[in-house]
Every structure is written in structure tokens, then in C-alpha cells.
């Protein structure tokens, strides 16, 4: 099977030739082209070429038409990004510092005219042209519930969430939901085959299940009802989500879930059942100094927990820039080795 056939089989509940492998290598594209990370993200042509080269080098099943989460803050008015030499860019200018900034925040009906979107759309187009339809090309958005964390900082957002005022919190969430849903639609129109919906704040690392149901779930539902669940992957964003899985499936109809490395893979697959697709996601931070044997054992363990019976994909989180090249190669070799079905 080729990658498209492999992923399609999984989505249809069939058994492919092996478990599909999702590789989320982002800043590694800069190293591939011999550029600094800041230079790499300065042109969509660089990002597109880097992503195509990385997929060809390591042989995973997807391509990423995505820059960095701070790009969404830039679209809404962030004037400065902090570029690291060894990691992802971070927001250097919070656009919400006081209550009136929420009241003044404007989200246009057409987000394609916002700063940064044109480059993102151009990147997706270039990747699809170069790839020729052989692989799924995905992009990503930050959910309405998690987006305020990069607009005002996580401390200020948690304070507003838990202490109010409620009217201001709802106003911000409504605006973030409008932006999130319009961005998803714009990415689809730009050619993205799928969109990762990232909701790290709405996870078990921040809230109990009851709190999630009370203050977060309605915004997940609002987002997904506006765009439909087709092509959406619910991404934990680094937070545990097993306790929330049943509620999310029931209320949104999303069928693909990217599970946190600290969630139990077998439990997640059991919760989802035949309602969708689960993933086994490796904790890729230790890959910076793991041995080949450690990588092999971790991948084997994940595959043994989830691959049996299909409806399963293997993936990475954000793959730190400092992971040695040989460890990246070992990782994907192990995933192909242990992702074979009996």
C-alpha cells in the first residue's frame, strides 16, 4: 500500500499492510536546508521543501503544512516572535494585557487576509504540488479554549477562566471560537486534507472531568459543530485526554484521536472502540538521549498495546530539534518493524 491507501484503510476500519506512521518533524526542516530556524520560517518555499525532504528521508506517512502555534497569535496582532536556535518559536508579544484588549479584539469574517495566512496557504499548495497526491497533507489549529493561552499567557488565562468575570471570559471564547472555525475552513479551502485540533488546556493535566464538562466541553462542541468533524484529528497538545474521550466522541462525532504518551494506549483504544481511530504517541522528548535499544523497546510496547485489530496509528508529538538524526531514523525504522500485522 502507499500512504494514502494505508491511512484510508485504517479510517474505514480495515487492516492495512502496516500501522500508519505520523511524523511531526517541524524545525528539523531548517537543519535539512542548512538554515536557521528563523530563516526557515521566513518563506513558505523553505518550509514546503523542508517538509517534503524530511518525509522522503524518514519514510513516514504524512506531510505537514504548518509553521508554529504562534502563527495564530501573529494573525490576530502579535508583533514579535522569539526565535530560538534549537527549538520552536514562541510568542514575544501578548496582545491581551487588560480587559479592554478583549473587547477590542476583532476577528474578520475572512481570515485569509490576516498576516501570515497567505504564507501558510502557499506552503500547503507547494507541498501538495511537489507530493503529487501520494501522502496526506495536514495542518493544525489551536482550539478556542486553548487559544487564549498564547494571546494573554497561561497564568492570565487560568485566572480569567476560574475567577471571571464570566461575561468577559465568554466574549473572549466566542471570538476565539469564531477565529478557530474560520481558520479551519480556510485551511480546508487551501487544500489541507486534515486539520489537527489542538486543545492542551482542555486536558486532564489542567482539569478534572467535571470541570472539563462545565467550562470546556461546550466550546469544543461549538467549534466542531461549526465546521463538522470530517478530517479533524483531536490532538491532546501534550495533555492527557483519556478521561475526556467518551464525552468528546459523544458530543462532537470526531473519529480520530491523538493520545498523550502518558495516557494508557490500550485503555484509549477500548474507550474509542469502533467509534473511531486511536493512536499510540511516543514521548519524544527522551529521544534526545535514548539509546537505540530504548527506542526499540518503547516503540514495541506502544505497538503491542494498540495495533492488534487495526483502527490504530503511531505518531510523535513535536520532535525536539536536538534529537540526533540517528535516533529519528531508529524511531521510524522501529515503527515500521513493529507496526507489521500478524
C-alpha positions as CSV (number, residue, x, y, z in Angstrom):
1,X,0.0,0.0,0.0
2,X,1.0,3.6,-0.4
3,X,0.4,6.1,2.4
4,X,-2.9,7.3,1.2
5,X,-4.2,3.7,0.8
6,X,-2.8,2.8,4.2
7,X,-4.5,5.7,6.0
8,X,-7.7,5.3,4.1
9,X,-7.9,1.6,5.1
10,X,-7.5,2.5,8.8
11,X,-10.1,5.2,8.6
12,X,-12.6,2.7,7.1
13,X,-11.9,0.1,9.9
14,X,-9.9,-2.2,7.6
15,X,-6.5,-3.7,8.3
16,X,-3.7,-2.1,6.2
17,X,-0.3,-3.6,5.3
18,X,1.2,-2.0,8.4
19,X,0.3,0.7,11.1
20,X,0.4,4.2,9.6
21,X,3.1,6.4,11.0
22,X,2.6,10.1,11.6
23,X,5.8,12.1,11.9
24,X,5.6,15.6,13.2
25,X,9.1,17.0,12.4
26,X,8.9,20.7,12.2
27,X,12.1,22.7,13.0
28,X,14.2,19.8,11.6
29,X,13.3,21.2,8.2
30,X,15.7,24.1,8.9
31,X,18.6,21.7,9.6
32,X,17.7,19.8,6.4
33,X,18.1,23.0,4.4
34,X,21.1,24.4,6.3
35,X,19.1,27.4,7.6
36,X,18.5,28.9,11.0
37,X,15.0,28.3,12.4
38,X,14.2,32.0,11.8
39,X,15.3,31.9,8.2
40,X,13.4,28.6,7.7
41,X,10.1,30.1,8.7
42,X,10.7,33.3,6.7
43,X,9.4,31.8,3.5
44,X,6.8,29.2,2.7
45,X,9.0,27.8,0.0
46,X,11.6,26.8,2.6
47,X,9.0,25.1,4.9
48,X,7.5,23.2,2.0
49,X,10.8,21.9,0.7
50,X,11.9,21.0,4.3
51,X,8.8,19.0,4.9
52,X,9.0,17.1,1.7
53,X,12.7,16.3,2.2
54,X,12.1,15.1,5.8
55,X,9.3,12.8,4.7
56,X,11.4,11.3,2.0
57,X,14.4,10.9,4.4
58,X,12.4,9.1,7.1
59,X,9.5,7.4,5.3
60,X,6.5,8.3,7.5
61,X,3.0,8.6,6.0
62,X,2.1,12.3,6.3
63,X,3.2,15.8,5.3
64,X,2.8,18.9,7.5
65,X,1.5,22.2,6.1
66,X,2.1,24.0,9.4
67,X,4.5,26.6,10.8
68,X,4.2,27.1,14.6
69,X,1.3,27.8,17.0
70,X,2.4,31.4,17.5
71,X,1.5,32.0,13.8
72,X,-2.1,32.2,15.0
73,X,-1.2,34.9,17.5
74,X,0.5,36.8,14.7
75,X,-2.7,36.6,12.6
76,X,-4.5,38.3,15.5
77,X,-2.0,41.0,16.1
78,X,1.1,39.7,17.8
79,X,4.0,41.9,16.6
80,X,7.0,39.9,17.8
81,X,8.1,36.3,17.9
82,X,11.1,34.9,19.8
83,X,13.1,32.6,17.6
84,X,15.3,30.0,19.2
85,X,18.3,28.4,17.6
86,X,17.3,25.0,18.9
87,X,13.5,25.0,19.3
88,X,10.1,26.3,18.2
89,X,9.4,30.0,18.1
90,X,7.5,31.5,21.0
91,X,5.2,34.5,21.4
92,X,7.1,37.6,22.4
93,X,4.1,40.0,22.4
94,X,0.9,39.2,24.3
95,X,-2.0,41.0,22.5
96,X,-4.3,40.8,25.5
97,X,-3.0,42.5,28.7
98,X,-6.1,44.1,30.1
99,X,-9.9,43.7,29.8
100,X,-10.3,46.3,27.1
101,X,-8.0,44.3,24.8
102,X,-10.6,41.5,24.8
103,X,-13.3,44.0,24.0
104,X,-11.2,45.5,21.1
105,X,-10.2,42.1,19.6
106,X,-11.6,41.8,16.2
107,X,-11.9,38.6,14.1
108,X,-12.7,39.2,10.5
109,X,-15.2,37.1,8.5
110,X,-12.4,36.2,6.0
111,X,-9.3,35.2,7.9
112,X,-7.3,34.6,4.7
113,X,-6.5,38.3,4.6
114,X,-4.8,38.1,8.0
115,X,-1.0,38.4,8.3
116,X,0.7,35.1,7.9
117,X,-2.2,33.1,6.4
118,X,-1.2,33.7,2.8
119,X,2.3,32.1,3.5
120,X,0.6,29.2,5.2
121,X,-1.7,28.6,2.3
122,X,1.2,28.9,-0.1
123,X,3.1,26.3,1.8
124,X,0.2,23.8,1.7
125,X,-0.1,24.4,-2.1
126,X,3.6,23.9,-2.7
127,X,3.7,20.7,-0.7
128,X,0.7,19.2,-2.5
129,X,2.1,20.1,-5.9
130,X,5.5,18.6,-5.0
131,X,4.0,15.5,-3.5
132,X,1.5,14.8,-6.2
133,X,-1.2,13.3,-4.0
134,X,0.9,10.4,-2.6
135,X,0.5,11.4,1.1
136,X,-2.0,13.1,3.4
137,X,-1.1,16.8,3.8
138,X,-2.3,18.1,7.2
139,X,-2.3,21.4,9.0
140,X,-3.3,22.5,12.6
141,X,-5.2,25.0,14.7
142,X,-5.3,25.8,18.3
143,X,-8.8,25.2,19.8
144,X,-10.9,28.1,21.0
145,X,-10.4,27.0,24.6
146,X,-6.6,26.9,24.4
147,X,-6.0,29.8,22.0
148,X,-6.3,32.5,24.8
149,X,-3.1,31.0,26.4
150,X,-1.0,32.3,23.6
151,X,-2.9,35.6,23.4
152,X,-2.7,36.6,27.1
153,X,-0.4,34.0,28.7
154,X,-1.4,30.8,30.6
155,X,-1.4,32.4,34.0
156,X,-3.8,35.2,33.0
157,X,-6.0,32.8,31.1
158,X,-6.4,30.4,34.0
159,X,-7.2,33.4,36.3
160,X,-9.9,34.6,33.9
161,X,-11.2,31.0,33.5
162,X,-11.5,30.3,37.2
163,X,-12.2,33.7,38.6
164,X,-14.0,35.6,35.8
165,X,-15.7,37.9,35.1
166,X,-17.8,35.3,33.2
167,X,-19.1,37.8,30.7
168,X,-15.6,38.8,29.6
169,X,-14.5,35.1,29.5
170,X,-17.4,34.2,27.3
171,X,-16.7,37.2,25.0
172,X,-13.1,36.1,24.5
173,X,-14.0,32.4,24.0
174,X,-16.7,33.4,21.4
175,X,-14.1,35.4,19.5
176,X,-11.6,32.7,19.7
177,X,-14.1,30.1,18.5
178,X,-15.0,32.3,15.5
179,X,-11.3,32.6,14.7
180,X,-10.7,28.8,15.1
181,X,-13.6,27.7,13.0
182,X,-12.9,30.2,10.2
183,X,-9.3,29.2,10.2
184,X,-10.2,25.5,9.9
185,X,-12.5,26.3,6.9
186,X,-9.8,28.4,5.3
187,X,-7.2,25.7,5.7
188,X,-9.5,23.2,4.1
189,X,-10.1,25.6,1.2
190,X,-6.3,26.0,0.9
191,X,-6.0,22.2,0.3
192,X,-5.3,20.7,3.7
193,X,-6.5,17.1,3.8
194,X,-6.9,17.1,7.5
195,X,-6.6,19.5,10.4
196,X,-5.2,18.8,13.9
197,X,-7.4,20.4,16.5
198,X,-5.1,21.1,19.5
199,X,-6.6,21.6,22.9
200,X,-3.9,21.2,25.5
201,X,-5.5,23.4,28.1
202,X,-8.7,21.3,28.0
203,X,-6.9,18.2,29.2
204,X,-6.7,16.1,32.4
205,X,-3.4,17.8,33.2
206,X,-5.4,21.0,33.9
207,X,-8.9,20.0,34.8
208,X,-11.0,17.2,36.3
209,X,-13.6,15.6,34.1
210,X,-16.3,17.5,35.9
211,X,-14.5,20.8,35.3
212,X,-14.0,19.9,31.7
213,X,-17.7,19.3,31.2
214,X,-18.6,22.5,33.0
215,X,-16.2,25.0,31.4
216,X,-14.6,23.5,28.3
217,X,-16.8,21.0,26.5
218,X,-19.3,23.5,25.2
219,X,-16.5,25.3,23.3
220,X,-15.2,22.1,21.8
221,X,-18.8,21.4,20.7
222,X,-19.2,24.9,19.3
223,X,-16.0,24.7,17.3
224,X,-16.8,21.3,15.8
225,X,-20.4,22.0,15.1
226,X,-19.4,25.0,13.0
227,X,-17.0,23.0,10.8
228,X,-18.1,19.4,11.0
229,X,-15.9,16.5,12.3
230,X,-14.7,15.3,8.9
231,X,-10.9,15.4,8.6
232,X,-10.5,16.6,12.2
233,X,-7.9,15.0,14.5
234,X,-8.4,15.8,18.2
235,X,-4.9,16.4,19.5
236,X,-4.1,16.4,23.2
237,X,-1.4,19.0,22.6
238,X,0.7,17.4,25.3
239,X,-2.1,16.9,27.8
240,X,-3.7,13.6,28.9
241,X,-7.2,13.1,27.5
242,X,-8.3,9.5,28.2
243,X,-10.8,10.7,30.9
244,X,-12.4,13.1,28.4
245,X,-12.5,10.8,25.4
246,X,-16.0,9.4,25.7
247,X,-17.6,12.9,26.2
248,X,-15.7,14.3,23.2
249,X,-16.7,11.4,20.9
250,X,-20.4,11.5,22.1
251,X,-20.8,15.3,21.7
252,X,-18.7,16.0,18.6
253,X,-18.5,12.9,16.4
254,X,-14.7,13.3,15.9
255,X,-13.3,10.0,14.9
256,X,-9.5,10.4,15.1
257,X,-7.7,10.9,18.5
258,X,-4.1,11.6,19.1
259,X,-3.4,10.2,22.6
260,X,-0.9,11.6,25.1
261,X,2.1,9.4,25.8
262,X,1.1,9.3,29.5
263,X,-2.4,8.1,28.6
264,X,-2.8,4.3,28.6
265,X,-2.9,3.2,24.9
266,X,-4.9,0.1,25.4
267,X,-7.4,1.9,27.6
268,X,-7.8,4.7,24.9
269,X,-8.5,2.1,22.2
270,X,-11.1,0.4,24.4
271,X,-12.9,3.7,25.2
272,X,-13.0,4.7,21.5
273,X,-13.9,1.2,20.3
274,X,-15.3,1.1,16.8
275,X,-16.4,4.7,17.0
276,X,-13.0,5.9,15.7
277,X,-9.3,5.7,15.4
278,X,-6.8,5.9,18.3
279,X,-3.1,6.5,18.3
280,X,0.0,5.4,20.1
281,X,2.1,8.5,20.6
282,X,5.7,8.2,21.8
283,X,7.1,10.6,24.4
284,X,9.7,12.0,22.0
285,X,11.5,14.3,24.5
286,X,13.7,11.4,25.8
287,X,14.7,10.7,22.2
288,X,17.3,13.4,22.7
289,X,19.5,10.9,24.6
290,X,17.8,7.5,24.4
291,X,19.8,4.5,23.1
292,X,18.7,2.5,20.1
293,X,17.6,-0.3,22.4
294,X,15.4,2.0,24.5
295,X,13.8,3.4,21.4
296,X,13.2,-0.1,20.0
297,X,11.6,-1.2,23.3
298,X,9.3,1.8,23.6
299,X,8.0,1.6,20.1
300,X,7.4,-2.2,20.5
301,X,5.5,-1.6,23.7
302,X,3.2,1.0,22.1
303,X,2.5,-1.2,19.1
304,X,1.7,-4.2,21.2
305,X,-0.8,-2.2,23.2
306,X,-2.6,-0.7,20.3
307,X,-2.0,-2.3,16.9
308,X,-4.0,-5.5,17.3
309,X,-7.3,-5.3,15.4
310,X,-6.4,-2.2,13.4
311,X,-8.1,1.2,13.9
312,X,-4.7,2.5,15.1
313,X,-1.9,4.8,14.1
314,X,1.5,5.5,15.5
315,X,2.7,9.1,16.0
316,X,5.1,11.5,17.5
317,X,4.4,14.7,19.5
318,X,6.6,17.6,18.4
319,X,10.1,16.0,18.0
320,X,12.6,18.4,19.7
321,X,15.1,19.9,17.4
322,X,18.0,18.5,19.4
323,X,17.1,14.8,18.8
324,X,20.1,13.2,17.0
325,X,19.5,12.3,13.4
326,X,20.3,8.6,14.0
327,X,17.6,8.5,16.8
328,X,15.0,9.8,14.4
329,X,16.0,7.2,11.9
330,X,15.9,4.4,14.6
331,X,12.4,5.6,15.7
332,X,10.8,5.3,12.3
333,X,12.6,2.0,11.5
334,X,11.3,0.6,14.7
335,X,7.8,1.8,13.9
336,X,7.8,0.1,10.5
337,X,9.3,-3.1,12.1
338,X,6.8,-3.4,15.0
339,X,3.8,-2.0,13.0
340,X,3.5,-5.1,10.9
341,X,0.4,-7.2,11.4
342,X,0.5,-10.9,12.1
